[in-house]
Amino acid sequence: MEPTPPPTGPRAAPGGAAGTPTQLALAAESIEGAGVRVRRYREEDVEDVRVGCDDPLTQRFLPLLPSPYTYEEAAWWIAEGSVTSFMSGGGNFAIADPGSDRLLGGIGITHQREGSGEIGYWVAPWGRGRGVATAATIALTGYAFLAGYGRLQLRTEYENLASQRVALGAGYRREGVQRSSAIGRDGARHDLVVWARTPGDPPGPTPRLLPDLPGGTLSDGVVALRPLGRADAPHIHALYTEPDVAATAVGEPPRSMVDTARFCARAGSTWLAGTSAHFAVRELTTGELVGDAVLFDVAPLTRTAMVGYSMRGPWRRRGYAGRAVRLLSRWALRDAGLARLTAGTAPDNVASQRVLEKVGFVREGYQRGHLPTLNGGRADVVSYGLLPADLKASG
């Protein structure tokens, strides 16, 4: 579910195309995809459009939708609103089940200029979890390229990981972030992640540098690592505001609770982008979040990355940090296929040096003035490296 083109009605601006009419035309009545049908909207779709667009998750990621979304607005969208984009080279379609022909969602392309367009989609609650958005995006993208489009872009919310997986599955590549490019339901502006595909790009899925965790978690029976999320924000905020953790942080950690919540909510997007993998570390007996571990500065060309970790005060000196670093390192070197990991500690942080050495990291040197400090200075670092052959099973 994405910002464009939304099935808006009389109480919101129609989701028509931007720019002037062109020779491009998405004239098909129906496009068959892999287990999905992309077709024109029909009168019998009105109630399904109403229910699907009034769903809280649809409303969350399509802030231009009226709320509540009524039967009259759904009827207007099918009879008038969805038709307007066809006049300017774009098009709005229903996503339907190829067997029953029941509506499962919507998808469309807004023509922009010079043969470029923006694709957007939404999926009704009864259509989710079936891969229909990915299949429909692949089908409509292919048809649009045959119709003459030279570039399609897709924009996603940072927190909409499902939509980002659709982009990857359909062969779109992450190009960057548009700052303050969207307006939320509260009127505040926010950033969007931009994805794009051209006719010459290889078919999807787009390769990922950092894979998902096997089974969604990493565990050794004592601690468990799972991807950081918004729900972890209170614990992460408490962790990052501990004075010794804040003093040794690389970069500027989030300070306010609002910033921490945003930071945690965006962690999944950076994972999919392949730039970092941030884990919440939990103690299995109590289920309490005891710290975090992160793989960052991931370099695709050299297949290297850095490892960082922090433990909350009451949970230190119990071996949890070593367990977390070992789990993360094993996943990074084996499952993610990285060739080398690095880590650094303050020269006087003997406890952290012991953590790394128990995992198998080898001390490689002393880097003077390697990291910036919060007071504007530079800090020396004892540097460590880990190769796959160095990794110890236990320590």
N, C-alpha and C positions, 0 to 999 in steps of 0.2 A: 504494500500500500504506500503510495507516494504522492507528492504534492500535485502532479499534473498527469492527465487532465481530470479533475474531479467532477463527479456528476452533480454540479451545483444547480440550484433552481432559482425561483423568483426572488428569494431573499439573499442571493449572493450573485457575484458576477459570473456569467456563463463561462464554461471552460472551452472557449473557442480558440482558434489558431491565431498566432501572432504574425503580423506581416501582411503582405499582399498576396492575392491569388497567384498561383504558379502553374506550370504544366504538370507538376506532380499530382498523382491521383491514386488514392487507395480505394479502388472501386469494387473490390471483392465483396460479395454477399457473405461468403463463408471461407475460412482458411482452416484446413485440417492440420493439427499438430500431433505430437506424440502423446496420445491419450487425452487430448483436449481439442475442443473446437472453438475457433474465434469467429464470431458471426455478428451480424447486425442485431441491434436490440429489437425486441418485439413487444407488442402490447401485453402479452401474457407474462412478461418479465417484471411488470410494475411492482407487484408485492415483494418479489425477491430483491429487487433493487432497494425498496424501502427498508426492508428488514436488514439487508446487508450494510446499507449506508447509515443505519441508525445504531449499528453495533458499536460498543465503546472503543474497541481496538481500531476499527475503521475511522471513527471520529478522531481518535488520538493522532493518527498520522495523516489525516486529510482535514486540516483545520479550516478550510474554506467551506466545508459542508455545513448546511444549516443544522441546528440542533434544537429540538428533535427534527429528524428527517421524516417528512410526512408523505402520505400516499400521493398528494397533489404534486409535490416536488418530484417524486419518482416518475409520475406520469408525464410531467413537463419535460424531464430529462430525456425520456424515451421518444416522445413525439417531436420535440424541438431542439433541446440543448445538445443532444448527442449528434445531431445532424449538421450543426453549423460548421464543425471543423472540416467536413468533407469539401466544403466550398473553397477552402484555401489550401488543399493538398494534404491535410491531415485526415484523421478519422478516429471515431470512437466505437468500440465493439464490446459485445458481451463475451465473457469466457464461459463456455458451456460444456457440460458433460456430453461426449460424443454418442453415448448410448441413449440417455433419456432426453437430451437436449436442454436439461434444466440449467438455468443460469447459476454459475459458481462465483462470478465476479465480473470485473470490467477491466478493459485495457484500451489504451489509445495512444495516438501520436499527435502532438501539437507541432505543426510546421512552423519553423522559425524563419530562416532565410538561407539562400544559396544552397538549397538541397540539404539543409540540416533540420533535425527535429528532436523533440524530447518525448520519450516514452514514459508512460505512467500506468499504474495498475492498482487494483484492490481486489481482495478475495473475501467472499462471504464466510461466516463461521463454518458452514457445512462443507465448504470447499477446501479448508485449510489442511495442511499436513499431507497433501497428495501430490505436491510438486506441480500444481496446475499453473501457478504464476510463472514458473520457469519455463514450462512447456509453451505457454501462450506467448511469452516474451521472445522465445526462440522463433516461433512460427511467424509472429508479426514482424519481427526484425528482418527475417529472411525475405518476407513478402515486400517490405518497404524498400529493401535494397534492390530487389528486382524492379520495383516501380520507379527507381531513379534516385533514391536518397543516397547521399554520400557520407553522411555521418548521423549517428543517433546518440543522444546522451540520456542519462538516467541519473536523477538526483535522489539521495536517500538521507533520512535523518540519521544522526550518529547512533541513536539508540535502536534503530530499526534493523537489527541484525538479520532478521528473516529476509528483508528486502535486499540487503547487501549480499546475502547468499544467492538470491535470485539473479542479481547482476552477475555475480561470478559464474553461476551455473549457465547463464546465457551467453557467456563469452565477453562480457563487458570488462574493461580495465579501469581501475581506479586512477583518476587523473589528479585529484587534489581536493581542496576544500574551498567552497565559495562562502566567504564570510558575510554574515548578516544578509543572506540572500532569500530568506523566507520569513514570513510573519505568522506567528502562532495565534491561537484562538484568543489569547490574552492581549494581542497587539504587539507583543515583544518580538524583536527580530532575533533570528538564530542562524547558525551555519548549516550548510548542507554538504554532504560528500558527493563529489561528481564522478560519474562513471561514463565511459563512452565506448562505442564500437564503430568501426568502418568496414566497408565490404571486404577489404583485403585482410582483415584480422582472422586468425585461426578460429575454428568453432570452439564453443565452450566444452567443458568448463575451463575457466581461466585458472592456470596453475597457481597454487598457493605455496608460499615459502614456509609458513607455519601451519601444520595440520591441526585438526581437532584432537582432543585427548581421546585415547581409546576408552570407550565407555563413559566419557564425560568427566573422569576424575583420575588422579594418580594417587596411589596409596600404598603404604608398606605395612598396614595393619595398626600403626600407631598414630600417624598423621595422614591427612588427605589434602591434596592440592586440587583446586578447581578454579575455573576462570573467575576473575574478579567481576562483581556486578554491583548495581546500584544498592541492593540490599545490604551490602557490606560496608556502606559509607560510615555508619556510626562507629564501627570498630576500627576502620582505617583512619578515621579522623582522630580517634583516641591514640592510635599508634603513632601517627605522624606529628602529633603535638607533644609527644614525650620529648623533653629537651635534648636528650642524647641522640635520639633518632633524627630529630630536625637538624641537629648540628652536623651530622655526618651524611645528610641527604645529598645526592647528586642532582644539581639543578634546584629549582624553586618548588618545594612541595606545596600542595594546596593548603591554604591556611584556614579558611572559613568552612563551615559545614556545607554551605551551598557549593563552594568550589570542590570540596571533596566528593559530594554526591555527583556532580557533573563529571569529575575525573573518573570515578568508579563506573558510571554509566557509559562512558566512552571507551572503556578498556577493551570491550569486545570488538569494537570497530578497528582499533589499532592491531589487534590480533589478526583479524581478517586481512588487514592491509599488509601484514608481514613485517611491521616495524617493531613490535614488542609483544610479549606474552606475559600478562600479569596474573598472578595466582593469589588466591586467599588460602592461607594455611590453617587448617583446623585440627584440633586434637580430637581423636575419634571417641574417646571415652565420654567426654563431656559435650562434644560438639561445638566447643567454643573456638572462635577465631583467635589464634594466638600470634599471628604475624602475617607477613606477605613475602613473596618471592617473585622476582621479575627477570625476564630475559629481554634485554634491550640493546640498542645500537646494533641491530641485526644487519649484516652486510651481505647482500645477495651474491655479489661477485666472488668474495673470498669465503663465503659460508662460515662466517665467524659472528660471535655475539658476546655481550657482557652479561654477567650474572650479578644480581643484587638481592639483598634479603634484609628483613628487620623482624625482630621479635618483641612483643610487648613485655614490659618489665617483669611481671610475675611469672612469665613462662620461659625465662632465660635459664641457661645452665641445666637444661633437662634433655639436651640432645636433639630438640625439635628442629633447630636451625640446620644441623647437619643432615637430618633426615629429609628436610624440605629441599635443600640444595642438591642432595643426591638424586632425589626423584626428578627434579627439574632438569638436572644435567643429563641423566640417562635418557629422558624424553627428547631433549634437544639434540643430543649426539646420535641417537639411534632412530627415533621416529621422525624427527624433523630433518635428519641428515646433515646437520652442521658438522664442520670439520674441526672446529676449535672454539673453546670458550675461554674468556678471560674474566678476572675479578681483581679487585683492589681493596686494600684496607688501610686505615690510618696506621702509621708506624707503631703507635703504642697500643693498638687494638689486638692484643695477643689472643683474646678469646675468639675473635673472628678469623684470625689466621689459623687457629687450631681447627675451626670448622672446615675451612677450605682444605687443609692438609688431610683431614680424616676422609674427605670425599675423594681425594686423589689429585687435587690441584698442586702444581709444582711452583715453588717460588722462583720467579724469573728475574726480578730486578727491583730497583728502587727508583721511582720516577719523581724528580724534584718539581714542585710547583705544578703538579699534573691536573688538579681539580680546583675549580673556583669554590670559595667559601661564601657563606651568607653575609659576611662583613666586608666583602669586596676583595679579599686577599686570595692567595693561592695555597693549596695544601699539598704536601708530599704524600705519595702513595707507595705502598709495597705491592708490587704487581705479581699476579699468579696466572698460570695458564693450565688448561686441561685438554688433553687429546682423548679420543675414544679409548686408547689402550691404557690410559692412566686411571680410568674410572674404577674405583673400588666398590665391591659389592656391599661391604659393610665396614664400619670403623668404630 
